[in-house]
Amino acid sequence: MSLLPDINGKSIVNSKGAYERYHIETEEATDIVRWPSRFKVKVRRTGLAKLLLSEVRHYGLNTDVLLSRPCMYGVFSGPVGGFAPREELCVGCLRCTTEFPEFVRVEHNPERQKLGDSYFHFGHVDTASYEASSGLVPVKGAGYRGKFGGQDWDGMWTDMSEIVRPTRDGIHGREFISTAVDIGYTPNFLIFDEDGKSVGAEPKGIKLPLPMLYDLPPSQHANEKIFRIAAGAAKAVGSLAVIPLRWAESLSDLAEAMIVHVDETDQEGLTKLSFAPVAVEMDRWDANLLAAIQSQWPETVVILRAAFDDPNLLSYFEQGVHVFHLTANYHGRSKDGTFVLDLIRAAHARFVEAGVRQEISLIGSGGMIAAEHVPKALICGLDAVALDTPVMVVLQARFNGDCVDRDTSDFGLSDKISAEWGIQRLQNLTGSWRDQLLEIMGAMGLREVRRLRGEMGRAMFMRTLEKEAFAGIEGYDG
């Protein structure tokens, strides 16, 4: 069933004309490849045997006592109980170590910690894997016990001073919060003639029910199955996936969910495409290619893929580009090492200072690997985020070394994955991330995600606050 968001993203109208609120359907999609368990459960067998003998002496053959287990998750519920713990079921609640510290110990599994790389570390992999398999928001009952500040994204905090407002209920549906965004061209003002008809430039764009898209996979995984998963999930949630032109025709049944990616060698191939694409993304600036796309499909939105720090962004705008897909490497760095958080702010500020920010849309990718990074990226100035490495983690890809460069990064991907499974996993992750976006917007008292774009008043930066608090104090070197 096709679901179409209305202009405010508040609801959707299905094919029967029924009025429904936008919602992402999630469904359990467990791991298809067995990953190392999160924890190693070590039981000293002599200690367990002594405990059992003492219980027999005290309680006789009372099976209710002898067969009781100190774990509600079933870690010790195998045929021989604690002599062969089911480590894959352990959630790290530590009840067993609290009750029997003499012979039970729970530790992080070092094999699990090898998942990911130096940036997308195993903690992020764990979280994304849970979100993809369940579609739920991760909640740790023991509370957050990590650092409350750090480098890069961890050095940015969001302002929750409006948490008393009723929009905090957005995730539960009692108060609606819109996550709809517009990708395209919006003139600063409209001009009308004496008859009341608009003249000159008119708005042209795409309305998406959420500010998340799916970017191209690493070069080595450019195959029809991966692209079908990305486009299939995009269709399911009402978003878009970037698909190379050479694969677009074979996925024409998903045309409404595709941004067709082209380079200067694809101009002839464009004329053979059997459908008018919703959007076309140019791999790099090419005035002739831009003119050819606009001539062939006047209503198609044209997107230019460029680096965040490309010095010619304003020049491209003046030559007719109104949507930019700005990229950093997979670790969120530009060639000079600047982090994506600062790259977004700089690109956004460049268009603001030129007085044209309202006329353009900015999509960004690179280094945004957690649900919290989406609202932070929007606050810094993006209109939408295009997910890259999170898609690979959803599909249980292993990082072979540090995966930094988009063309040379090496991921290990199982042949067991199916398109249906991958679509559901990616749909689950997107649903979980949208729920977390709703939570953070509700806590801010915002009812519309468009208002979050560039709203720097909603952000606090650790290095700035530390400088204000400690500047002039001996020993502070910030």
RAZIPE-V666377 format. One record per pair of residues at least 12 apart in sequence whose ideal C-beta (glycine too) atoms are under 6 Angstrom apart, sorted by the first residue. I is the first residue (numbers start at 1). J is the second residue. Records with the same first field share a line. If there is no record, write none. Layout:
I = J ; J
This chain:
1 = 14 ; 15
2 = 15
5 = 22 ; 180 ; 207 ; 209
8 = 178
9 = 178 ; 180 ; 209
10 = 176 ; 178
22 = 209
24 = 237 ; 431
26 = 135 ; 428 ; 431
27 = 424
29 = 133 ; 421 ; 424 ; 425
30 = 133
32 = 416 ; 417 ; 421
33 = 396 ; 414
36 = 109 ; 111 ; 112
37 = 87 ; 88 ; 109
38 = 112
39 = 90 ; 92 ; 106 ; 109
40 = 107 ; 109
41 = 75 ; 85 ; 87 ; 90 ; 106
42 = 105
43 = 82 ; 104
44 = 103
45 = 83
47 = 102 ; 103
48 = 82 ; 103
70 = 95 ; 96 ; 99
71 = 96
73 = 89 ; 91
74 = 89
75 = 89 ; 90
94 = 106
116 = 399
117 = 399 ; 402 ; 403
118 = 402
119 = 331
120 = 369 ; 389
124 = 369 ; 370
125 = 393
128 = 390 ; 393
131 = 429 ; 432
132 = 394 ; 425 ; 428 ; 429
135 = 428 ; 431 ; 432
137 = 432 ; 435 ; 436
149 = 462
152 = 339
153 = 373
155 = 462
156 = 376 ; 459 ; 461
157 = 460
159 = 458
160 = 443
162 = 444 ; 445
163 = 443
165 = 445
167 = 442 ; 445 ; 447
168 = 442 ; 443
170 = 438 ; 442
171 = 435 ; 438 ; 439
177 = 438 ; 441 ; 447
178 = 448
179 = 210 ; 449
180 = 209
181 = 208 ; 211 ; 383 ; 384
182 = 205 ; 207
183 = 205 ; 206 ; 361
184 = 204 ; 205 ; 206 ; 301
185 = 204 ; 322
186 = 203
187 = 201
188 = 358
205 = 301
206 = 301
208 = 239
209 = 238
210 = 434
211 = 384 ; 449
212 = 385
213 = 239 ; 240 ; 384 ; 386
214 = 230 ; 234 ; 241 ; 387 ; 391
215 = 242 ; 365 ; 386 ; 388
216 = 242
218 = 409 ; 411
219 = 407
225 = 419
227 = 243 ; 247
228 = 419
229 = 419 ; 422 ; 423
231 = 243 ; 251 ; 254 ; 257 ; 258
232 = 423
233 = 423 ; 426 ; 427
234 = 257
235 = 254 ; 257
236 = 427
237 = 427 ; 430
240 = 257 ; 259
242 = 259 ; 261 ; 281
243 = 258
244 = 261
245 = 260 ; 262 ; 266 ; 269
248 = 260
252 = 275
255 = 275
259 = 279 ; 281
260 = 277 ; 280
261 = 281
263 = 283
264 = 286 ; 289
267 = 289 ; 292
276 = 297
277 = 300
279 = 301 ; 303
280 = 293 ; 300 ; 302
281 = 303 ; 305
282 = 304
283 = 305
285 = 316
301 = 323
303 = 323 ; 325
304 = 316 ; 321 ; 324
305 = 325
308 = 326 ; 328 ; 334 ; 343 ; 347
309 = 334
314 = 354
322 = 360
323 = 361
324 = 362
325 = 363
326 = 347 ; 364
327 = 365 ; 366
328 = 340 ; 343 ; 366 ; 367
329 = 366 ; 404 ; 405
330 = 389 ; 403 ; 404
331 = 367 ; 404
332 = 366 ; 367
340 = 366 ; 367
341 = 380
344 = 364 ; 377 ; 380 ; 381 ; 382
345 = 380 ; 381
348 = 381 ; 454
361 = 383
362 = 382 ; 383
363 = 384 ; 386
364 = 382 ; 385
365 = 386 ; 388
368 = 385
369 = 389 ; 390
371 = 433 ; 436
374 = 437
375 = 437 ; 440
378 = 452 ; 453
379 = 452 ; 455 ; 458 ; 459
381 = 454
383 = 453
392 = 411
394 = 425 ; 426 ; 429
395 = 417 ; 422
397 = 411 ; 413
398 = 412
400 = 412
444 = 458
466 = 478
